[in-house]
């Protein structure tokens, strides 16, 4: 009977897990993923530490001029992987272009992560050209690691496993408790049987003794 109850409980849990999903928590806080200071120009990029497929994340790009500059362009391209094999452009950001730049320019850009994005790191490439006191400045295109895309399927399996393991441990505890209770009852029944046997033997012996000691009739 107990095994049937365990089997029914496990089947019910499996059905429940089949129709349940992983509750995706809000992405963690942002961190600096790129930092450049060269030729009077500072470029700082921040992005969330991690996100789930389907999320829209905020990438913050900040440029700062240490002196008067003329910006040809500051471009950031963000990439990810689809199906673990194909590169996909998440967004191309033209932060500044063809402008005199003398202060600070900071903007938050929304980037949508595709639903079929593969787990792993997204990455970006920064390209920029500018002039410092009439002297052309340029940095080669440089890459940086960005937001980590979490593995929903793996997390779902881990959640299912944890719930099944918790249920299994509960069933084991209940089984152990039931087994202990049954053992106590068996011990009690065995003791009662011993008492009954002893009582029966004593009663039988008593009857036999009484019969043997019964006074004999005297015939006249």
C-alpha positions, 0 to 999 in steps of 0.5 A, a space after each residue: 500500500 505504501 509503495 502505491 502511495 509513493 508511486 502516485 505522489 511521484 507521478 503527480 509531481 512529474 505532471 506538475 513539473 511538466 506544466 511548470 516553468 522556471 521563474 526568471 528572476 530580474 537580471 542582476 546589476 550592471 558592470 563595466 564591460 569596456 573601458 578606454 582612455 586614450 588621446 583625450 577620449 574616455 569611453 565607458 560601457 556598462 551592461 547587465 551581468 546576466 539575462 535570460 532569452 527574451 529579456 530586454 537589457 540596458 547597455 549604457 555607453 558613456 563618452 567623455 572628452 578630456 579636451 576639445 575633440 572632433 569625433 568622426 564616429 564611436 560605434 559599438 556592435 553587440 553580438 550573440 550566438 543562435 543555436 550555438 553556431 550562428 552569430 547574430 547582431 543584437 544591436 549596432 550603436 552609433 553613439 557619436 559621429 561627425 561632431 565637435 565634442 567637448 564634454 560628456 555624452 551618456 545614453 542608455 540603449 535597450 537591447 532585446 535578447 532573442 528567444 532562441 539565443 544560445 546560452 553563453 556570453 554575448 560580446 561587443 566590438 568598439 570602433 572609433 576615430 577622432 581628432 585631437 588638436 588636428 591630429 587623427 586618432 584611431 583605435 583598432 576594433 577591439 572586442 569585449 565580453 558582455 552579458 551572460 545569457 543563462 541556460 533556461 533548459 538547464 535551470 529547469 532541469 535543475 529545478 525539477 531535480 531539486 523538487 524530485 529529490 526533495 519529494 524522494 527524501 520526504 518519502 524516504 523519511 515517511 517510509 522510515 517512520 512507518 517502518 519503525 511504527 510497524 516494527 514497534 507494533 510487531 514487537 508488541 504483537 510478538 510480546 502478546 503472543 509470548 504472554 498468551 502462550 505462557 498463559 496457555 501453558 500455565 493454565 494447561 498445567 494447572 488443569 492437569 494438576 487439578 485433575 490429578 489431585 481430584 479425590 477418588 470416590 470410595 466404593 462401599 
